Amino acid sequence: MATGQWPTLLDLANRTDSGGNIPLIAEMLSQCNDMNDDMPLVEANESTGHEFVFRTSIPAGSWRSYNMGVPNNKSTTAKSRVGLGMLEDFSRVDRALAQHSGDAERFRESEDVAFLEGMSQTIAQTFIYGNTSVNPSEFMGFAPFYNTLNTGTALNAANVLGGGGTGSSNTSLWLIGWSPNTIFALYPRGSKAGLQMEDRGERDTVFDALGNQFIAYSTWFSQQVGLCPQDWRYGARLANLDTTNAGLAGPNAYDLFVGMDEMLLLFPKLTKTTSGITKTDAVMNDTGVRTVFYCNRTLRHWMNVQAMRNRNVLLSLDDYAGKPTEGYRGIPIKIVDQILNTETTVS
């Protein structure tokens, strides 16, 4: 039986002008979620998840004297697994209603684009706040992983900084180093990456609330995706940034550029113009890391204000992937509207 909502005659009336045509719709609910453009997509080694291995200890060697041996030693590793989520939806329109619009394809398109936008925002929101403890069907995002300042309870707390905010009026600044060897997005083994869209045409026979059937135009949307922080050292969070008059909008605001500079030094290595740390003792170097700052519009505003007040010459316009993008020390700063201003305190 039918559940949810269906387009009605009222929806049709609201989408047609006086001439009976379907005009361009102002997408008032659209957002900017630039993270989707940066993340590499890697095929998972399972259908519903991805297992990865990381080093937990290394042999330090032993000082030896003449005629004395050294004990055997070894390194140790551990395994971890992350799950994938499956986001789906159907855009369905009664065939008769679509035909009465005068332009069935145009009417369907006006509905389908809303599904594309809505699912894109859901994916972006889940990459930040997805929590399988709350919703087992989704995947784990960044915030539940980088969720404490206490290094005694979690090793990755070393990459979580606090901006001094309290209560539930906070936001976060993120620094992510994307690559297939560090942090990356996932799609299921043997499937396709990205959002899948299938025009099912008139093939779907659907049912009303009474169990009676009718024919509907149908478009199917699906994306199976996950997030793998294989090397959590390439992710950093500056949390507890109070967006009220007691915080960033006040006279004693947290210095965002001090925090950003500290975040750069948390990564194992970057470039000469960023952290200045350009190599590690790892045999396999993490080449090709794409490093990006992410924040919402509120935080970006106060970043600009602080840059103007302090004449911060390190905030500049650079070329990133062929596009002019403002950045800090050459690292682009991008907007993710799904990052909230209502985060609770990370402790």
Secondary structure, DSSP 8 states (H G I E B T S, - for coil): ---S----HHHHHHT--TTS-------TT---BGGGGT--EEE-SSSSEEEEEEEEE--------TT--------EEEEEEEEEEEEEEEEEEEHHHHHHTS-HHHHHHHHHHHHHHHHHHHHHHHHHH--TTT-TTS---HHHHS--S-TTT-GGGGGEEE-S--TT-EEEEEEEEE-TTSEEEEE-TTS--S-EEEEEEEEEEEE-TTS-EEEEEEEEEEEEEEEEETTGGGEEEEEEEE-STTTTTSTT---HHHHHHHHHTTSS---TTTTS----S-SS--TT-EEEEEE-HHHHHHHHHHHHHHT-TTEEEEEETTEEEEEETTEEEEEBTTS-S-B----
